[in-house]
């Protein structure tokens, strides 16, 4: 397994951000971490990438413990945070060279050129990052995450705020990366995990409420599951009622809905 999480908990005072969760992500798979804002997705990813410590429990990445072997874990991970931290006054190639030096990437010129080609940055490589569209900035973020050839990619809301064309491009890129790497990506949009992921882990209020293949969750697991989904635009609730397995819908606002699955015996 590339990622093993056992009874992971993170508390802030008396509040549980993550509450005793466990899951595994096998090598060479794309797993989606689905849940509403504040569900615990980013907290879990920050623990896995050694940005913050857990309160209790255990997390293993590529056989290394995030608490006791954090340096080794970081060598195996490529991380794209939700808020992509880029130096906007730097040119694309200049920034990637800067990151390559920090990571001690062997043969950096070759590695940078490979990543530029893989992420489709060729036509924009001589521009300053501040001049790029958000879609291309996400590509720069993915390029820096891949520079050291990590075994695991952890992507926090990688498609957030993209327009439809950019969304399709980044989605296709992640699918291609998933053929070579283990990918764990978070989102609160159902269509995203259905389009990109082999398996879906659904988390709500710090607790995992479902963990299964995309196909099985689409068919229904035999248990009642409540999820919150966000659509790109306003949608007619009557369409949601037509989804097989949906027992109840509840409108939160124009783009957000709460869906309850059928309780199949």
FIKOLZA-1660 file (N, C-alpha, C; in steps of 0.1 Angstrom, whole numbers, plus 5000, padded with zeros to 4 digits):
% residues 265
   i   px   py   pz ch aa at
   1 5008 4988 5000  A  X  N
   1 5000 5000 5000  A  X CA
   1 5009 5013 5000  A  X  C
   2 5005 5022 4992  A  X  N
   2 5012 5035 4992  A  X CA
   2 5009 5044 5004  A  X  C
   3 4996 5043 5008  A  X  N
   3 4992 5051 5020  A  X CA
   3 4984 5042 5029  A  X  C
   4 4987 5042 5042  A  X  N
   4 4980 5035 5052  A  X CA
   4 4977 5045 5063  A  X  C
   5 4964 5046 5066  A  X  N
   5 4960 5055 5077  A  X CA
   5 4952 5047 5087  A  X  C
   6 4956 5047 5100  A  X  N
   6 4950 5039 5111  A  X CA
   6 4946 5048 5122  A  X  C
   7 4933 5049 5125  A  X  N
   7 4927 5055 5136  A  X CA
   7 4933 5070 5138  A  X  C
   8 4934 5077 5127  A  X  N
   8 4940 5090 5127  A  X CA
   8 4930 5100 5133  A  X  C
   9 4935 5108 5142  A  X  N
   9 4927 5119 5149  A  X CA
   9 4935 5132 5150  A  X  C
  10 4928 5143 5147  A  X  N
  10 4934 5156 5149  A  X CA
  10 4923 5165 5157  A  X  C
  11 4928 5170 5168  A  X  N
  11 4919 5178 5176  A  X CA
  11 4925 5192 5178  A  X  C
  12 4916 5202 5177  A  X  N
  12 4920 5216 5180  A  X CA
  12 4911 5220 5193  A  X  C
  13 4918 5219 5204  A  X  N
  13 4910 5221 5217  A  X CA
  13 4901 5209 5219  A  X  C
  14 4888 5212 5219  A  X  N
  14 4878 5201 5221  A  X CA
  14 4871 5198 5207  A  X  C
  15 4875 5204 5196  A  X  N
  15 4869 5202 5183  A  X CA
  15 4878 5191 5176  A  X  C
  16 4871 5181 5170  A  X  N
  16 4877 5171 5162  A  X CA
  16 4877 5176 5147  A  X  C
  17 4889 5178 5141  A  X  N
  17 4889 5181 5127  A  X CA
  17 4889 5168 5119  A  X  C
  18 4895 5158 5125  A  X  N
  18 4895 5144 5120  A  X CA
  18 4893 5135 5132  A  X  C
  19 4884 5125 5131  A  X  N
  19 4880 5117 5142  A  X CA
  19 4881 5102 5140  A  X  C
  20 4893 5097 5143  A  X  N
  20 4895 5082 5143  A  X CA
  20 4892 5076 5129  A  X  C
  21 4899 5081 5119  A  X  N
  21 4896 5076 5105  A  X CA
  21 4907 5066 5101  A  X  C
  22 4903 5056 5093  A  X  N
  22 4912 5046 5088  A  X CA
  22 4909 5044 5073  A  X  C
  23 4919 5043 5065  A  X  N
  23 4918 5039 5051  A  X CA
  23 4931 5035 5045  A  X  C
  24 4931 5029 5033  A  X  N
  24 4943 5025 5026  A  X CA
  24 4942 5029 5011  A  X  C
  25 4953 5033 5006  A  X  N
  25 4954 5037 4991  A  X CA
  25 4965 5028 4985  A  X  C
  26 4961 5018 4976  A  X  N
  26 4971 5010 4970  A  X CA
  26 4979 5017 4959  A  X  C
  27 4990 5012 4956  A  X  N
  27 4999 5018 4946  A  X CA
  27 4992 5018 4932  A  X  C
  28 4994 5028 4925  A  X  N
  28 4989 5029 4911  A  X CA
  28 4975 5032 4910  A  X  C
  29 4968 5038 4920  A  X  N
  29 4954 5040 4919  A  X CA
  29 4952 5055 4921  A  X  C
  30 4940 5060 4916  A  X  N
  30 4936 5074 4919  A  X CA
  30 4924 5073 4928  A  X  C
  31 4926 5078 4940  A  X  N
  31 4915 5079 4951  A  X CA
  31 4910 5093 4952  A  X  C
  32 4897 5094 4953  A  X  N
  32 4891 5107 4956  A  X CA
  32 4887 5108 4970  A  X  C
  33 4890 5120 4976  A  X  N
  33 4886 5123 4990  A  X CA
  33 4875 5133 4989  A  X  C
  34 4862 5129 4991  A  X  N
  34 4851 5137 4988  A  X CA
  34 4844 5141 5001  A  X  C
  35 4840 5154 5002  A  X  N
  35 4833 5158 5013  A  X CA
  35 4831 5173 5013  A  X  C
  36 4821 5179 5020  A  X  N
  36 4819 5193 5020  A  X CA
  36 4831 5201 5026  A  X  C
  37 4831 5214 5025  A  X  N
  37 4841 5222 5031  A  X CA
  37 4841 5220 5046  A  X  C
  38 4852 5219 5052  A  X  N
  38 4853 5217 5066  A  X CA
  38 4851 5203 5071  A  X  C
  39 4851 5193 5061  A  X  N
  39 4849 5179 5065  A  X CA
  39 4861 5172 5071  A  X  C
  40 4873 5178 5068  A  X  N
  40 4885 5172 5073  A  X CA
  40 4895 5167 5062  A  X  C
  41 4892 5170 5050  A  X  N
  41 4900 5166 5038  A  X CA
  41 4914 5172 5039  A  X  C
  42 4914 5185 5040  A  X  N
  42 4927 5192 5040  A  X CA
  42 4936 5189 5052  A  X  C
  43 4929 5187 5064  A  X  N
  43 4936 5184 5076  A  X CA
  43 4943 5170 5074  A  X  C
  44 4936 5160 5068  A  X  N
  44 4942 5147 5066  A  X CA
  44 4954 5148 5057  A  X  C
  45 4952 5156 5046  A  X  N
  45 4963 5158 5036  A  X CA
  45 4975 5165 5042  A  X  C
  46 4973 5174 5051  A  X  N
  46 4984 5181 5058  A  X CA
  46 4992 5172 5067  A  X  C
  47 4984 5162 5073  A  X  N
  47 4991 5152 5082  A  X CA
  47 4999 5143 5073  A  X  C
  48 4994 5138 5062  A  X  N
  48 5001 5129 5053  A  X CA
  48 5013 5135 5047  A  X  C
  49 5013 5148 5045  A  X  N
  49 5025 5155 5039  A  X CA
  49 5034 5161 5049  A  X  C
  50 5031 5158 5062  A  X  N
  50 5040 5162 5073  A  X CA
  50 5040 5177 5076  A  X  C
  51 5029 5184 5072  A  X  N
  51 5028 5198 5075  A  X CA
  51 5024 5201 5089  A  X  C
  52 5015 5192 5094  A  X  N
  52 5010 5193 5108  A  X CA
  52 5010 5179 5114  A  X  C
  53 5012 5178 5127  A  X  N
  53 5012 5164 5134  A  X CA
  53 4998 5160 5137  A  X  C
  54 4995 5147 5138  A  X  N
  54 4982 5142 5143  A  X CA
  54 4982 5143 5158  A  X  C
  55 4970 5142 5163  A  X  N
  55 4968 5141 5178  A  X CA
  55 4970 5127 5183  A  X  C
  56 4965 5117 5174  A  X  N
  56 4967 5103 5177  A  X CA
  56 4965 5095 5165  A  X  C
  57 4968 5083 5165  A  X  N
  57 4967 5074 5153  A  X CA
  57 4980 5074 5145  A  X  C
  58 4980 5068 5134  A  X  N
  58 4992 5065 5126  A  X CA
  58 4989 5067 5111  A  X  C
  59 4999 5073 5104  A  X  N
  59 4999 5074 5090  A  X CA
  59 5012 5069 5084  A  X  C
  60 5011 5061 5074  A  X  N
  60 5023 5055 5067  A  X CA
  60 5022 5058 5053  A  X  C
  61 5033 5064 5047  A  X  N
  61 5034 5067 5033  A  X CA
  61 5046 5060 5027  A  X  C
  62 5044 5051 5018  A  X  N
  62 5055 5043 5011  A  X CA
  62 5063 5036 5022  A  X  C
  63 5057 5031 5032  A  X  N
  63 5064 5023 5042  A  X CA
  63 5070 5032 5053  A  X  C
  64 5069 5045 5053  A  X  N
  64 5075 5054 5062  A  X CA
  64 5065 5061 5071  A  X  C
  65 5067 5062 5084  A  X  N
  65 5058 5068 5093  A  X CA
  65 5060 5083 5092  A  X  C
  66 5048 5091 5091  A  X  N
  66 5049 5105 5089  A  X CA
  66 5054 5112 5102  A  X  C
  67 5053 5105 5113  A  X  N
  67 5057 5112 5126  A  X CA
  67 5071 5109 5129  A  X  C
  68 5076 5098 5126  A  X  N
  68 5090 5094 5129  A  X CA
  68 5100 5095 5117  A  X  C
  69 5095 5095 5105  A  X  N
  69 5103 5095 5093  A  X CA
  69 5099 5106 5083  A  X  C
  70 5096 5118 5088  A  X  N
  70 5090 5128 5080  A  X CA
  70 5098 5132 5068  A  X  C
  71 5111 5133 5070  A  X  N
  71 5120 5137 5059  A  X CA
  71 5119 5126 5047  A  X  C
  72 5119 5114 5051  A  X  N
  72 5118 5103 5041  A  X CA
  72 5104 5103 5034  A  X  C
  73 5094 5106 5042  A  X  N
  73 5080 5107 5036  A  X CA
  73 5080 5118 5026  A  X  C
  74 5085 5130 5029  A  X  N
  74 5084 5141 5020  A  X CA
  74 5092 5138 5007  A  X  C
  75 5102 5130 5007  A  X  N
  75 5109 5127 4995  A  X CA
  75 5100 5118 4985  A  X  C
  76 5090 5112 4991  A  X  N
  76 5082 5103 4983  A  X CA
  76 5069 5110 4978  A  X  C
  77 5067 5122 4983  A  X  N
  77 5054 5128 4980  A  X CA
  77 5055 5141 4971  A  X  C
  78 5046 5142 4962  A  X  N
  78 5045 5155 4954  A  X CA
  78 5032 5161 4959  A  X  C
  79 5032 5174 4963  A  X  N
  79 5020 5180 4970  A  X CA
  79 5016 5193 4963  A  X  C
  80 5003 5193 4960  A  X  N
  80 4997 5206 4955  A  X CA
  80 4987 5210 4965  A  X  C
  81 4990 5220 4973  A  X  N
  81 4980 5225 4983  A  X CA
  81 4968 5232 4976  A  X  C
  82 4957 5234 4984  A  X  N
  82 4945 5240 4978  A  X CA
  82 4948 5254 4973  A  X  C
  83 4956 5262 4981  A  X  N
  83 4960 5275 4976  A  X CA
  83 4974 5274 4971  A  X  C
  84 4975 5272 4958  A  X  N
  84 4988 5270 4951  A  X CA
  84 4998 5281 4954  A  X  C
  85 5008 5278 4962  A  X  N
  85 5018 5289 4965  A  X CA
  85 5029 5291 4955  A  X  C
  86 5027 5301 4946  A  X  N
  86 5037 5304 4936  A  X CA
  86 5043 5318 4937  A  X  C
  87 5055 5319 4932  A  X  N
  87 5061 5333 4932  A  X CA
  87 5058 5339 4918  A  X  C
  88 5048 5348 4918  A  X  N
  88 5042 5353 4906  A  X CA
  88 5052 5362 4898  A  X  C
  89 5062 5367 4904  A  X  N
  89 5072 5375 4897  A  X CA
  89 5083 5367 4890  A  X  C
  90 5083 5354 4893  A  X  N
  90 5093 5346 4886  A  X CA
  90 5088 5340 4873  A  X  C
  91 5097 5338 4864  A  X  N
  91 5093 5331 4852  A  X CA
  91 5091 5316 4854  A  X  C
  92 5083 5310 4846  A  X  N
  92 5080 5295 4848  A  X CA
  92 5092 5287 4850  A  X  C
  93 5101 5288 4840  A  X  N
  93 5114 5280 4841  A  X CA
  93 5122 5284 4852  A  X  C
  94 5123 5296 4855  A  X  N
  94 5130 5301 4867  A  X CA
  94 5125 5295 4880  A  X  C
  95 5112 5295 4881  A  X  N
  95 5106 5290 4893  A  X CA
  95 5109 5275 4895  A  X  C
  96 5107 5267 4884  A  X  N
  96 5110 5253 4884  A  X CA
  96 5124 5250 4887  A  X  C
  97 5133 5258 4882  A  X  N
  97 5147 5256 4885  A  X CA
  97 5150 5259 4900  A  X  C
  98 5143 5269 4905  A  X  N
  98 5144 5272 4920  A  X CA
  98 5140 5260 4928  A  X  C
  99 5128 5254 4925  A  X  N
  99 5123 5243 4932  A  X CA
  99 5132 5231 4930  A  X  C
 100 5137 5229 4918  A  X  N
 100 5146 5217 4916  A  X CA
 100 5159 5218 4924  A  X  C
 101 5164 5230 4926  A  X  N
 101 5176 5232 4935  A  X CA
 101 5173 5229 4949  A  X  C
 102 5161 5233 4954  A  X  N
 102 5157 5230 4968  A  X CA
 102 5156 5215 4970  A  X  C
 103 5150 5208 4960  A  X  N
 103 5148 5194 4961  A  X CA
 103 5160 5186 4957  A  X  C
 104 5171 5192 4953  A  X  N
 104 5183 5185 4949  A  X CA
 104 5180 5175 4938  A  X  C
 105 5173 5180 4928  A  X  N
 105 5169 5171 4917  A  X CA
 105 5181 5169 4908  A  X  C
 106 5185 5156 4906  A  X  N
 106 5197 5153 4897  A  X CA
 106 5193 5157 4882  A  X  C
 107 5203 5163 4875  A  X  N
 107 5201 5167 4862  A  X CA
 107 5188 5176 4860  A  X  C
 108 5188 5187 4867  A  X  N
 108 5176 5196 4868  A  X CA
 108 5171 5201 4854  A  X  C
 109 5180 5204 4845  A  X  N
 109 5175 5209 4832  A  X CA
 109 5167 5199 4825  A  X  C
 110 5171 5187 4825  A  X  N
 110 5164 5176 4819  A  X CA
 110 5150 5174 4826  A  X  C
 111 5151 5174 4839  A  X  N
 111 5139 5171 4847  A  X CA
 111 5128 5182 4844  A  X  C
 112 5133 5195 4844  A  X  N
 112 5124 5206 4842  A  X CA
 112 5118 5205 4828  A  X  C
 113 5126 5202 4818  A  X  N
 113 5120 5201 4804  A  X CA
 113 5110 5190 4803  A  X  C
 114 5113 5179 4810  A  X  N
 114 5103 5168 4810  A  X CA
 114 5090 5172 4816  A  X  C
 115 5091 5179 4827  A  X  N
 115 5078 5183 4834  A  X CA
 115 5071 5193 4826  A  X  C
 116 5078 5202 4819  A  X  N
 116 5071 5212 4811  A  X CA
 116 5064 5205 4799  A  X  C
 117 5070 5195 4794  A  X  N
 117 5063 5188 4783  A  X CA
 117 5051 5180 4789  A  X  C
 118 5053 5173 4800  A  X  N
 118 5043 5165 4806  A  X CA
 118 5030 5173 4810  A  X  C
 119 5033 5185 4815  A  X  N
 119 5021 5193 4820  A  X CA
 119 5016 5203 4810  A  X  C
 120 5022 5203 4798  A  X  N
 120 5017 5211 4787  A  X CA
 120 5020 5226 4789  A  X  C
 121 5031 5229 4795  A  X  N
 121 5035 5243 4798  A  X CA
 121 5044 5249 4787  A  X  C
 122 5047 5241 4776  A  X  N
 122 5056 5246 4766  A  X CA
 122 5054 5260 4761  A  X  C
 123 5041 5263 4757  A  X  N
 123 5038 5276 4751  A  X CA
 123 5039 5287 4761  A  X  C
 124 5039 5284 4774  A  X  N
 124 5039 5294 4784  A  X CA
 124 5052 5295 4793  A  X  C
 125 5062 5287 4789  A  X  N
 125 5073 5285 4798  A  X CA
 125 5082 5297 4799  A  X  C
 126 5081 5307 4790  A  X  N
 126 5089 5319 4791  A  X CA
 126 5082 5331 4797  A  X  C
 127 5070 5328 4802  A  X  N
 127 5062 5339 4808  A  X CA
 127 5064 5339 4823  A  X  C
 128 5061 5351 4829  A  X  N
 128 5061 5352 4843  A  X CA
 128 5048 5345 4848  A  X  C
 129 5049 5339 4860  A  X  N
 129 5038 5331 4865  A  X CA
 129 5025 5340 4867  A  X  C
 130 5028 5353 4871  A  X  N
 130 5017 5362 4873  A  X CA
 130 5009 5365 4860  A  X  C
 131 5015 5362 4849  A  X  N
 131 5008 5365 4836  A  X CA
 131 5000 5353 4832  A  X  C
 132 5000 5342 4839  A  X  N
 132 4993 5330 4834  A  X CA
 132 4979 5329 4839  A  X  C
 133 4970 5322 4832  A  X  N
 133 4957 5319 4837  A  X CA
 133 4958 5309 4849  A  X  C
 134 4946 5308 4856  A  X  N
 134 4947 5299 4867  A  X CA
 134 4949 5285 4863  A  X  C
 135 4944 5281 4851  A  X  N
 135 4946 5267 4847  A  X CA
 135 4961 5264 4845  A  X  C
 136 4968 5274 4839  A  X  N
 136 4983 5272 4837  A  X CA
 136 4990 5273 4850  A  X  C
 137 4985 5281 4860  A  X  N
 137 4992 5282 4873  A  X CA
 137 4991 5268 4880  A  X  C
 138 4979 5261 4878  A  X  N
 138 4977 5248 4883  A  X CA
 138 4987 5238 4877  A  X  C
 139 4990 5240 4864  A  X  N
 139 5000 5232 4857  A  X CA
 139 5014 5234 4863  A  X  C
 140 5017 5247 4866  A  X  N
 140 5030 5249 4872  A  X CA
 140 5031 5243 4886  A  X  C
 141 5020 5243 4893  A  X  N
 141 5019 5236 4906  A  X CA
 141 5021 5221 4905  A  X  C
 142 5015 5215 4895  A  X  N
 142 5017 5201 4893  A  X CA
 142 5031 5198 4888  A  X  C
 143 5037 5207 4880  A  X  N
 143 5050 5205 4875  A  X CA
 143 5060 5204 4887  A  X  C
 144 5059 5214 4896  A  X  N
 144 5068 5214 4908  A  X CA
 144 5066 5202 4917  A  X  C
 145 5053 5197 4918  A  X  N
 145 5050 5186 4926  A  X CA
 145 5056 5173 4920  A  X  C
 146 5059 5173 4907  A  X  N
 146 5064 5161 4900  A  X CA
 146 5079 5161 4898  A  X  C
 147 5085 5173 4900  A  X  N
 147 5099 5174 4896  A  X CA
 147 5109 5164 4902  A  X  C
 148 5106 5159 4914  A  X  N
 148 5115 5150 4920  A  X CA
 148 5111 5135 4918  A  X  C
 149 5101 5133 4909  A  X  N
 149 5096 5120 4905  A  X CA
 149 5091 5113 4917  A  X  C
 150 5081 5118 4925  A  X  N
 150 5076 5112 4937  A  X CA
 150 5067 5099 4933  A  X  C
 151 5066 5090 4943  A  X  N
 151 5057 5079 4941  A  X CA
 151 5043 5082 4943  A  X  C
 152 5040 5092 4952  A  X  N
 152 5027 5095 4956  A  X CA
 152 5024 5110 4953  A  X  C
 153 5012 5113 4947  A  X  N
 153 5008 5127 4945  A  X CA
 153 4996 5130 4954  A  X  C
 154 4997 5140 4962  A  X  N
 154 4985 5145 4970  A  X CA
 154 4981 5158 4965  A  X  C
 155 4969 5159 4960  A  X  N
 155 4964 5171 4954  A  X CA
 155 4951 5176 4961  A  X  C
 156 4952 5188 4967  A  X  N
 156 4941 5193 4975  A  X CA
 156 4933 5203 4966  A  X  C
 157 4921 5199 4963  A  X  N
 157 4912 5207 4954  A  X CA
 157 4919 5212 4942  A  X  C
 158 4925 5203 4934  A  X  N
 158 4933 5207 4922  A  X CA
 158 4925 5214 4911  A  X  C
 159 4912 5212 4911  A  X  N
 159 4904 5218 4900  A  X CA
 159 4895 5230 4905  A  X  C
 160 4897 5234 4917  A  X  N
 160 4889 5245 4923  A  X CA
 160 4891 5258 4915  A  X  C
 161 4880 5265 4911  A  X  N
 161 4881 5278 4905  A  X CA
 161 4884 5278 4890  A  X  C
 162 4885 5266 4884  A  X  N
 162 4889 5266 4870  A  X CA
 162 4876 5267 4861  A  X  C
 163 4878 5273 4849  A  X  N
 163 4867 5274 4839  A  X CA
 163 4865 5260 4833  A  X  C
 164 4855 5258 4825  A  X  N
 164 4852 5244 4819  A  X CA
 164 4864 5239 4811  A  X  C
 165 4870 5248 4803  A  X  N
 165 4881 5243 4794  A  X CA
 165 4893 5239 4803  A  X  C
 166 4896 5248 4812  A  X  N
 166 4908 5245 4821  A  X CA
 166 4905 5232 4829  A  X  C
 167 4892 5231 4834  A  X  N
 167 4888 5219 4842  A  X CA
 167 4891 5206 4834  A  X  C
 168 4887 5206 4822  A  X  N
 168 4889 5194 4813  A  X CA
 168 4904 5191 4812  A  X  C
 169 4912 5201 4809  A  X  N
 169 4926 5199 4807  A  X CA
 169 4933 5194 4819  A  X  C
 170 4930 5200 4831  A  X  N
 170 4936 5195 4843  A  X CA
 170 4931 5181 4847  A  X  C
 171 4918 5179 4845  A  X  N
 171 4913 5165 4848  A  X CA
 171 4920 5155 4839  A  X  C
 172 4922 5157 4827  A  X  N
 172 4928 5148 4818  A  X CA
 172 4943 5145 4822  A  X  C
 173 4949 5156 4826  A  X  N
 173 4963 5155 4831  A  X CA
 173 4964 5146 4843  A  X  C
 174 4955 5148 4852  A  X  N
 174 4955 5140 4865  A  X CA
 174 4953 5125 4862  A  X  C
 175 4944 5123 4852  A  X  N
 175 4941 5109 4848  A  X CA
 175 4953 5103 4842  A  X  C
 176 4961 5110 4834  A  X  N
 176 4973 5105 4828  A  X CA
 176 4984 5102 4839  A  X  C
 177 4985 5112 4849  A  X  N
 177 4994 5110 4860  A  X CA
 177 4991 5098 4868  A  X  C
 178 4978 5095 4869  A  X  N
 178 4974 5083 4877  A  X CA
 178 4978 5070 4871  A  X  C
 179 4982 5070 4859  A  X  N
 179 4987 5058 4852  A  X CA
 179 5001 5054 4857  A  X  C
 180 5008 5064 4863  A  X  N
 180 5022 5062 4867  A  X CA
 180 5024 5064 4882  A  X  C
 181 5015 5072 4888  A  X  N
 181 5016 5075 4903  A  X CA
 181 5004 5070 4911  A  X  C
 182 5006 5070 4924  A  X  N
 182 4995 5068 4933  A  X CA
 182 4990 5083 4935  A  X  C
 183 4977 5085 4933  A  X  N
 183 4971 5099 4935  A  X CA
 183 4960 5099 4945  A  X  C
 184 4961 5108 4955  A  X  N
 184 4950 5111 4964  A  X CA
 184 4946 5125 4962  A  X  C
 185 4934 5127 4957  A  X  N
 185 4929 5141 4955  A  X CA
 185 4917 5144 4962  A  X  C
 186 4915 5156 4967  A  X  N
 186 4903 5160 4974  A  X CA
 186 4895 5169 4966  A  X  C
 187 4882 5169 4968  A  X  N
 187 4872 5178 4962  A  X CA
 187 4859 5177 4969  A  X  C
 188 4851 5187 4967  A  X  N
 188 4837 5186 4972  A  X CA
 188 4827 5185 4961  A  X  C
 189 4832 5182 4949  A  X  N
 189 4823 5181 4937  A  X CA
 189 4822 5167 4932  A  X  C
 190 4810 5161 4933  A  X  N
 190 4808 5147 4929  A  X CA
 190 4813 5144 4915  A  X  C
 191 4810 5153 4905  A  X  N
 191 4814 5150 4892  A  X CA
 191 4829 5148 4890  A  X  C
 192 4837 5155 4898  A  X  N
 192 4851 5154 4897  A  X CA
 192 4856 5140 4901  A  X  C
 193 4852 5134 4912  A  X  N
 193 4857 5121 4916  A  X CA
 193 4851 5110 4906  A  X  C
 194 4839 5112 4901  A  X  N
 194 4834 5102 4892  A  X CA
 194 4842 5102 4879  A  X  C
 195 4847 5114 4875  A  X  N
 195 4854 5115 4862  A  X CA
 195 4869 5110 4863  A  X  C
 196 4875 5111 4875  A  X  N
 196 4889 5108 4876  A  X CA
 196 4893 5096 4885  A  X  C
 197 4885 5092 4894  A  X  N
 197 4889 5083 4905  A  X CA
 197 4885 5069 4903  A  X  C
 198 4894 5060 4908  A  X  N
 198 4890 5045 4908  A  X CA
 198 4882 5043 4921  A  X  C
 199 4885 5049 4932  A  X  N
 199 4878 5047 4944  A  X CA
 199 4875 5061 4950  A  X  C
 200 4864 5061 4959  A  X  N
 200 4860 5073 4966  A  X CA
 200 4859 5071 4981  A  X  C
 201 4866 5080 4988  A  X  N
 201 4864 5080 5003  A  X CA
 201 4856 5093 5006  A  X  C
 202 4844 5090 5012  A  X  N
 202 4836 5102 5016  A  X CA
 202 4837 5105 5030  A  X  C
 203 4840 5117 5034  A  X  N
 203 4843 5121 5047  A  X CA
 203 4833 5133 5051  A  X  C
 204 4828 5133 5063  A  X  N
 204 4819 5143 5067  A  X CA
 204 4821 5145 5082  A  X  C
 205 4823 5158 5086  A  X  N
 205 4825 5161 5100  A  X CA
 205 4836 5153 5106  A  X  C
 206 4847 5151 5099  A  X  N
 206 4858 5144 5104  A  X CA
 206 4857 5129 5105  A  X  C
 207 4846 5123 5099  A  X  N
 207 4844 5109 5100  A  X CA
 207 4842 5103 5086  A  X  C
 208 4848 5092 5083  A  X  N
 208 4846 5085 5070  A  X CA
 208 4832 5078 5070  A  X  C
 209 4824 5082 5060  A  X  N
 209 4810 5076 5060  A  X CA
 209 4809 5066 5048  A  X  C
 210 4818 5066 5039  A  X  N
 210 4818 5056 5028  A  X CA
 210 4832 5055 5022  A  X  C
 211 4835 5043 5018  A  X  N
 211 4848 5040 5011  A  X CA
 211 4847 5028 5002  A  X  C
 212 4846 5031 4989  A  X  N
 212 4843 5020 4980  A  X CA
 212 4847 5024 4966  A  X  C
 213 4846 5015 4956  A  X  N
 213 4848 5019 4942  A  X CA
 213 4838 5029 4937  A  X  C
 214 4842 5036 4927  A  X  N
 214 4833 5046 4921  A  X CA
 214 4820 5039 4916  A  X  C
 215 4822 5028 4910  A  X  N
 215 4810 5021 4905  A  X CA
 215 4801 5016 4916  A  X  C
 216 4806 5010 4926  A  X  N
 216 4798 5005 4937  A  X CA
 216 4790 5016 4944  A  X  C
 217 4797 5027 4946  A  X  N
 217 4790 5039 4953  A  X CA
 217 4780 5044 4944  A  X  C
 218 4782 5044 4931  A  X  N
 218 4772 5049 4921  A  X CA
 218 4759 5040 4922  A  X  C
 219 4761 5026 4923  A  X  N
 219 4750 5017 4924  A  X CA
 219 4743 5017 4937  A  X  C
 220 4751 5020 4948  A  X  N
 220 4745 5020 4962  A  X CA
 220 4752 5008 4969  A  X  C
 221 4756 5011 4982  A  X  N
 221 4763 5001 4990  A  X CA
 221 4754 4993 4999  A  X  C
 222 4741 4996 4999  A  X  N
 222 4732 4988 5008  A  X CA
 222 4731 4996 5021  A  X  C
 223 4738 5007 5023  A  X  N
 223 4736 5015 5035  A  X CA
 223 4731 5029 5031  A  X  C
 224 4725 5035 5041  A  X  N
 224 4721 5049 5038  A  X CA
 224 4733 5058 5039  A  X  C
 225 4735 5066 5029  A  X  N
 225 4746 5075 5029  A  X CA
 225 4741 5089 5026  A  X  C
 226 4746 5099 5033  A  X  N
 226 4742 5113 5031  A  X CA
 226 4754 5121 5027  A  X  C
 227 4753 5127 5016  A  X  N
 227 4765 5135 5011  A  X CA
 227 4760 5149 5006  A  X  C
 228 4769 5158 5007  A  X  N
 228 4766 5172 5002  A  X CA
 228 4774 5174 4989  A  X  C
 229 4768 5178 4978  A  X  N
 229 4774 5180 4965  A  X CA
 229 4773 5194 4961  A  X  C
 230 4783 5199 4954  A  X  N
 230 4782 5212 4948  A  X CA
 230 4783 5211 4933  A  X  C
 231 4774 5218 4926  A  X  N
 231 4775 5218 4911  A  X CA
 231 4781 5231 4906  A  X  C
 232 4785 5231 4894  A  X  N
 232 4791 5242 4888  A  X CA
 232 4782 5254 4885  A  X  C
 233 4769 5250 4884  A  X  N
 233 4759 5260 4881  A  X CA
 233 4746 5256 4887  A  X  C
 234 4736 5264 4887  A  X  N
 234 4723 5261 4893  A  X CA
 234 4717 5249 4886  A  X  C
 235 4710 5240 4893  A  X  N
 235 4705 5228 4887  A  X CA
 235 4691 5226 4892  A  X  C
 236 4683 5219 4884  A  X  N
 236 4669 5216 4887  A  X CA
 236 4669 5204 4896  A  X  C
 237 4663 5205 4908  A  X  N
 237 4662 5195 4917  A  X CA
 237 4655 5182 4912  A  X  C
 238 4646 5184 4902  A  X  N
 238 4639 5172 4897  A  X CA
 238 4648 5163 4890  A  X  C
 239 4659 5168 4885  A  X  N
 239 4669 5159 4878  A  X CA
 239 4676 5151 4889  A  X  C
 240 4679 5156 4901  A  X  N
 240 4685 5148 4911  A  X CA
 240 4676 5137 4916  A  X  C
 241 4663 5140 4916  A  X  N
 241 4653 5130 4920  A  X CA
 241 4653 5118 4911  A  X  C
 242 4658 5120 4899  A  X  N
 242 4658 5109 4889  A  X CA
 242 4671 5100 4890  A  X  C
 243 4680 5104 4898  A  X  N
 243 4692 5096 4900  A  X CA
 243 4689 5083 4907  A  X  C
 244 4693 5072 4901  A  X  N
 244 4689 5059 4907  A  X CA
 244 4696 5058 4921  A  X  C
 245 4688 5054 4931  A  X  N
 245 4694 5052 4944  A  X CA
 245 4692 5063 4954  A  X  C
 246 4688 5075 4948  A  X  N
 246 4686 5087 4957  A  X CA
 246 4672 5087 4963  A  X  C
 247 4671 5087 4976  A  X  N
 247 4658 5086 4983  A  X CA
 247 4653 5099 4986  A  X  C
 248 4662 5109 4989  A  X  N
 248 4658 5122 4994  A  X CA
 248 4668 5132 4990  A  X  C
 249 4663 5144 4986  A  X  N
 249 4672 5155 4982  A  X CA
 249 4668 5167 4991  A  X  C
 250 4678 5175 4994  A  X  N
 250 4675 5187 5002  A  X CA
 250 4683 5199 4997  A  X  C
 251 4677 5209 4993  A  X  N
 251 4684 5221 4987  A  X CA
 251 4690 5229 4998  A  X  C
 252 4703 5232 4997  A  X  N
 252 4710 5241 5006  A  X CA
 252 4710 5255 5001  A  X  C
 253 4714 5256 4988  A  X  N
 253 4714 5269 4981  A  X CA
 253 4713 5266 4966  A  X  C
 254 4715 5275 4957  A  X  N
 254 4713 5273 4943  A  X CA
 254 4722 5263 4937  A  X  C
 255 4734 5261 4943  A  X  N
 255 4743 5251 4937  A  X CA
 255 4747 5239 4946  A  X  C
 256 4742 5240 4958  A  X  N
 256 4746 5229 4968  A  X CA
 256 4733 5222 4972  A  X  C
 257 4735 5208 4972  A  X  N
 257 4724 5200 4976  A  X CA
 257 4728 5189 4985  A  X  C
 258 4720 5184 4994  A  X  N
 258 4722 5172 5002  A  X CA
 258 4714 5161 4997  A  X  C
 259 4721 5150 4994  A  X  N
 259 4715 5138 4988  A  X CA
 259 4716 5126 4998  A  X  C
 260 4704 5119 5000  A  X  N
 260 4704 5107 5008  A  X CA
 260 4701 5095 4999  A  X  C
 261 4710 5085 5001  A  X  N
 261 4708 5073 4992  A  X CA
 261 4697 5064 4998  A  X  C
 262 4692 5055 4989  A  X  N
 262 4682 5045 4993  A  X CA
 262 4689 5035 5003  A  X  C
 263 4681 5030 5012  A  X  N
 263 4686 5020 5021  A  X CA
 263 4682 5007 5016  A  X  C
 264 4691 5001 5007  A  X  N
 264 4687 4988 5001  A  X CA
 264 4691 4977 5010  A  X  C
 265 4682 4967 5011  A  X  N
 265 4684 4955 5019  A  X CA
 265 4693 4945 5011  A  X  C
% end
